[in-house]
Amino acid sequence: MGLAFVLIIIGINILYVSFFTLRLLMVIKGYRVLASLLAMVEVFVYLKGLEIVLDNLDNPINLAAYCIGWGMGVFIGSKIEEYLALGYVTLQVVVDSVDLEVPVKLREHGFGVTSWVAEGRDGHRLMMQVLTKRSNEKKLWNLIHEIAPKAFVISFEPKHLKGGFWVNRLRG
């Protein structure tokens, strides 16, 4: 059976765990139907891989290959999800001065911005909330860094969206 068999075990587990990771992330982000369809493929791959390993447990290398494939599958699955960039991200931006040009510049690049003046330890700050698709997150981070390099930025993923400029523009 040799090396080819070990590579098959690793490959099956990479495939299975990648599906598992994607399915889990899709459930968390609310893509239930897609996650359910993926789960059917996932369990088929899992059962076939498990069958192969259980029939060949006499060789500890096969078990090690299963474990290696599992670890690689988690990594690859998370990289696939990162590439797909499902869902939305909200950036909360705090600028150390009340520079009203920052929201204008962000809007000029197509981002919806809600801004207000807040009180910080050292005085007034400009607060902004910006929602975008995850696929645009890096572009937004770079733009904020370019416009306001000292800004304090927090990123989080909203689960539910309703109403407003953001939702109408993002879904369109």
Residue, then its C-alpha position, 0 to 999 in steps of 0.5 A: m500500500g505504501l506512500a500512495f495509500v498514505l497520501i490518499i488518507i491525507g487527501i481525503n482528510i484534507l477534503y473532509v475537514s476543509f468541508f467541515t470547517l467551511r460548513l461550520l463557518m457558514v452556519i455561524k454566518g447564517y448560510r444554513v441551506l448552503a451549509s446543509l448541502l455541504a454537510m451531505v458531501e462532507v459526511f460522504v467524504y468522512l465515511k469513506g475516509l474513516e472506512i479506509v483508515l479503520d480497515n487499515l489501523d494495523n499500520p500506525i503510519n495510516l493513523a498519523a496520515y489521518c491526523i496530518g490530513w485533519g490538521m491540514g484540512v482545518f488550515i486549508g478550510s479556513k483559508i478557503e473561507e477567507y478567500l470567499a470572504l462571506g458576509y459583512v464586516t463593520l469597522q468602528v473608527v476613532v480619529d484623534s481629531v474632529d476632521l470631517e473630511v475623513p467620512v467624506k473621503l470614505r464616502e467618495h470611495g463608495f463606503g457608507v459612513t455614519s459619523w459623530v463627535a465623541e468625547g475621549r480622554d484628551g478631548h473630542r474625537l470623530m467616531m465613524q461606523v463603516l459597514t462593508k462586504r468582507s471582500n472589501e475589508k482590506k481595501l477599507w483598512n488600507l484607505i483608513h490607514e492612508i487617510a487617518p494613519k493614527a486612527f484607532v480601528i475595531s473590526f467586527e462581524p455583524k450577524h443580522l442587518k436590517g434597513g438603512f443605506w448599508v443594507n440597500r446598497l450592499r444587497g444591490 
